[in-house]
Structures are given as C-alpha cells and as structure tokens.
Amino acid sequence: MELEFTEETARSDADATLTSVAVPDALAALKAGDGKAHDQLIAQAAANVRNADAIVLAHFSMSRAADAVRACTDIPVLTSPDAAIDKLKRVLAPANAKGTLEC
C-alpha cells in the first residue's frame, strides 16, 4: 500500500503523507477465532491516531473492525474492500454505459 500511495501522490503532485500503524496482536486474535478481540485491538489503535485526514483499514481482514473504529474516532474511516469496489465501478462504468458489460 505504501508504494501505491507514494506513486499516486507523485503522479497527482499531492502533498500527502502516510503513517502506518501495526497491530500484530489483532491478526493473532483473528486467527485464534476471536474476532471481537481483533476488532477491539484495531479500534484501540485507531483511537490513538491524531491529526489525520483519514484512517484506512488497509487489509481486507481489518474491514470487519470498521464499525468499532468509527465508534471511537471522528476521523473518516476507509476500508480496502470499499475502495476496491469503488475502483471497479469507475473502471467498469464506461463499458456499462455502452451496454457492453456482461455478467
């Protein structure tokens, strides 16, 4: 994600920075079958984020914690699955408008 972010900011000449926060115990909790602990650990880490324009839950597995994160911060929360769907919609829109998109 950091490489994509760096490439996109360079391409768009944006003045933006990315700060990564790792929560290694969260994945361990999820793998152990404790989704609630996973979500709480992610939310606790997000609650400590300051001076950010957005919080991005970059891994698909983290998206399940979005509601818990939103409950503990006023910073907008984005998720990888939502971003992927938005990108697909933008990419497929021209074909859909032409009526050439088949499912």
PyMOL commands that set and color helices and strands:
alter all, ss='L'
color gray80, all
select helices_A, chain A and resi 2-12+24-31+35-47+60-71+80-98
alter helices_A, ss='H'
color red, helices_A
select strands_A, chain A and resi 55-57+77-79
alter strands_A, ss='S'
color yellow, strands_A
deselect
rebuild
show_as cartoon
